[in-house]
């Protein structure tokens, strides 16, 4: 084994020279300035009319309310059919009512004072004269008017052949009997129109009357109440017609 000091030392390789580090430009090292934060105003400015640029459109007005329906007078031609246009029956009914009112004013018996002086028989004769005149105006045959015993709350009736009046009511004021005799006479007209096509031009109205007259289709006040009874086709028409004529007479000095 040789001595340590006699072994030759290995050669150390040369250390490479360090290359120069490139300089960093000053612009990179500079910190960009932070933009200033705008100050928040202490008070919020008031909004004025000038600051509002878009106007709110005005709300259109609602349609006007429909007018109240006219009161039921001799000049009202909207009772039957469409509300927009009167039917031929409306116009014909108004003409009949005007003619009847003119005719009745010529009857001395219908003056309230003269009526009070008449006995039961004379009043019945006057009511027959009313029926004869109304029938002629309506273009139908006249029917017999008689006085019969009836329930206290019944004024009269139409049985398909004639008009019956409550005998116990013959002492009532003339306007009550005028309304009753014209009402029942209107039923006679309805019956005549159903049996004679063409009397009323509007066949729909006639068909409604005919249907209402069928057995089991007529609604009595005793069974169905006054409101349902009065609004069925034949009764609504008869009530309207008689009320119009009575109101026309009252408006033209029928009462004292």
C-alpha positions in Angstrom: 0.0 0.0 0.0 1.6 3.4 -1.0 1.8 6.5 1.2 -1.1 9.2 0.9 1.3 12.0 0.3 2.8 10.5 -2.7 -0.6 10.3 -4.7 -1.0 13.0 -7.4 -3.9 15.6 -6.9 -6.7 15.7 -9.5 -6.9 18.8 -11.6 -9.7 21.3 -10.7 -11.6 22.5 -13.8 -11.6 26.2 -14.4 -14.8 28.0 -13.1 -16.6 29.8 -15.9 -16.8 33.5 -15.7 -20.2 35.0 -14.7 -21.8 36.9 -17.5 -23.0 40.4 -16.9 -26.6 40.7 -15.5 -28.7 43.0 -17.7 -29.7 46.2 -16.2 -33.5 46.7 -15.4 -34.7 49.9 -16.9 -35.9 52.5 -14.5 -39.3 52.7 -16.1 -40.1 49.1 -15.0 -39.1 49.9 -11.4 -41.3 52.9 -11.3 -44.8 52.3 -9.7 -47.6 53.7 -11.7 -49.6 56.3 -10.0 -53.0 55.2 -8.6 -55.9 57.2 -10.0 -57.7 59.3 -7.5 -61.1 58.0 -6.3 -63.7 60.6 -6.9 -65.1 62.2 -3.8 -68.7 61.2 -3.0 -70.9 64.3 -2.6 -72.2 64.7 0.9 -75.7 65.5 -0.3 -77.7 63.8 -3.1 -79.0 66.4 -5.5 -82.7 66.9 -5.7 -84.5 65.5 -8.7 -86.3 68.3 -10.5 -88.6 68.4 -13.5 -85.6 69.4 -15.6 -83.6 66.4 -14.7 -86.3 64.0 -15.9 -85.7 63.5 -19.5 -88.6 61.0 -20.4 -92.1 62.0 -19.7 -94.6 59.4 -18.5 -97.4 59.1 -21.0 -100.8 60.2 -19.8 -103.3 57.5 -19.0 -106.2 57.6 -21.4 -109.6 58.3 -19.8 -112.0 55.5 -19.2 -115.0 55.3 -21.5 -118.0 57.3 -20.4 -120.6 55.4 -18.5 -123.6 54.2 -20.4 -126.6 56.4 -20.0 -129.5 55.4 -17.8 -132.2 53.5 -19.8 -135.1 55.8 -20.7 -138.3 55.6 -18.6 -141.1 53.5 -20.1 -143.3 56.0 -22.0 -145.3 55.9 -25.2 -142.3 57.2 -27.1 -140.0 54.4 -25.9 -139.3 52.1 -28.8 -136.6 49.9 -27.2 -138.7 47.7 -25.1 -138.8 44.7 -27.5 -135.9 43.2 -29.3 -132.4 44.8 -29.6 -131.4 47.8 -27.5 -129.7 49.3 -30.6 -132.6 49.4 -32.9 -136.3 49.1 -32.3 -138.2 46.2 -34.0 -141.2 46.6 -36.2 -143.3 45.5 -33.3 -141.9 48.3 -31.1 -142.7 50.9 -33.7 -146.2 49.5 -34.3 -146.9 49.3 -30.6 -146.0 53.0 -30.0 -148.3 54.0 -32.9 -151.1 51.9 -31.5 -150.6 53.4 -28.0 -150.7 56.9 -29.3 -153.9 56.2 -31.4 -155.5 54.5 -28.4 -154.7 57.3 -26.0 -156.3 59.8 -28.5 -159.3 57.6 -28.8 -159.8 57.2 -25.0 -159.6 60.9 -24.3 -162.8 61.2 -26.3 -164.6 58.9 -23.9 -166.4 60.9 -21.3 -166.9 57.8 -19.2 -163.1 57.7 -18.5 -163.0 61.0 -16.8 -162.3 60.2 -13.1 -165.3 62.2 -12.0 -167.7 60.7 -14.5 -166.3 57.2 -13.7 -167.3 57.5 -10.1 -170.9 58.3 -11.1 -171.2 55.1 -13.1 -172.7 51.9 -11.7 -171.2 48.4 -12.2 -173.1 47.7 -15.4 -172.2 51.1 -16.9 -168.5 50.6 -16.1 -168.5 47.2 -17.7 -170.0 48.7 -20.9 -167.3 51.4 -20.9 -164.6 48.7 -20.5 -166.2 46.8 -23.4 -165.9 50.0 -25.5 -162.2 50.2 -24.6 -161.7 46.6 -25.7 -163.5 47.2 -29.0 -161.4 50.3 -29.8 -158.1 48.6 -28.9 -159.0 45.6 -31.0 -159.7 47.7 -34.0 -156.4 49.6 -33.5 -154.5 46.3 -33.2 -156.2 44.8 -36.3 -157.8 41.8 -34.5 -161.4 40.8 -33.7 -162.9 42.2 -30.5 -163.7 39.8 -27.7 -166.4 39.7 -25.0 -165.6 41.4 -21.7 -167.4 40.0 -18.6 -167.3 40.3 -14.8 -166.7 37.1 -12.9 -166.1 36.2 -9.2 -162.3 35.9 -8.6 -159.8 35.8 -5.9 -159.3 39.2 -4.2 -155.7 39.6 -5.6 -156.8 38.8 -9.2 -157.8 41.7 -11.5 -158.7 39.8 -14.6 -157.7 37.1 -17.1 -157.7 36.0 -20.7 -159.0 32.4 -21.3 -158.5 32.3 -25.1 -162.0 33.3 -25.8 -162.8 36.4 -23.9 -161.6 38.8 -21.1 -162.9 38.3 -17.6 -162.7 41.0 -14.9 -163.0 40.6 -11.1 -166.6 41.6 -10.4 -165.6 42.7 -6.9 -163.2 45.3 -8.4 -165.6 47.2 -10.5 -165.6 50.0 -7.9 -161.9 50.6 -8.4 -160.4 53.8 -10.0 -160.7 54.0 -13.8 -156.9 53.9 -14.4 -156.7 50.4 -12.7 -159.4 49.0 -15.0 -157.9 50.7 -18.0 -154.6 49.0 -17.3 -156.3 45.6 -16.8 -158.5 45.7 -19.9 -155.6 46.7 -22.1 -153.3 44.1 -20.5 -155.7 41.3 -21.1 -156.5 42.6 -24.6 -152.8 42.4 -25.4 -153.0 38.7 -24.6 -155.8 38.4 -27.1 -153.5 40.1 -29.6 -150.7 37.7 -28.9 -153.0 34.7 -29.4 -154.3 36.2 -32.6 -150.7 36.8 -33.9 -149.7 33.2 -33.1 -152.7 31.8 -35.0 -152.3 34.2 -37.9 -148.7 34.4 -39.2 -147.8 37.8 -40.6 -149.7 39.8 -38.1 -146.4 40.4 -36.3 -143.5 40.6 -38.7 -140.8 39.4 -36.3 -141.4 35.6 -36.3 -138.9 35.2 -33.4 -141.2 37.2 -31.1 -144.2 35.2 -32.2 -142.4 31.9 -31.6 -141.5 33.0 -28.1 -145.1 33.8 -27.4 -146.3 30.5 -28.9 -143.7 28.5 -26.8 -144.8 30.4 -23.6 -148.4 29.4 -24.4 -147.7 25.7 -24.6 -149.2 23.5 -21.8 -146.8 23.5 -18.9 -144.7 26.4 -20.2 -146.8 29.2 -18.7 -145.4 30.2 -15.2 -148.1 31.3 -12.8 -147.3 33.8 -10.0 -148.8 31.3 -7.5 -146.3 28.6 -8.4 -143.2 30.6 -9.4 -143.5 34.0 -7.8 -144.4 37.4 -9.1 -140.9 38.2 -10.6 -140.7 35.0 -12.8 -144.3 35.3 -13.8 -144.0 39.0 -14.9 -140.8 38.4 -16.9 -142.0 35.5 -19.1 -142.5 36.4 -22.8 -146.3 36.9 -22.9 -146.6 38.7 -19.6 -143.6 41.0 -20.0 -145.0 42.2 -23.3 -148.6 42.6 -21.9 -147.4 44.5 -18.8 -145.2 46.8 -20.9 -147.9 47.6 -23.4 -150.6 48.3 -20.8 -148.3 50.3 -18.6 -147.2 52.5 -21.5 -150.8 53.3 -22.5 -151.8 54.0 -18.9 -148.8 56.2 -18.4 -149.5 58.1 -21.6 -153.0 58.7 -20.4 -151.9 60.0 -17.0 -149.2 62.2 -18.6 -151.8 63.8 -20.8 -154.3 64.7 -18.0 -156.0 61.3 -17.4 -156.2 62.1 -13.7 -157.8 65.0 -12.0 
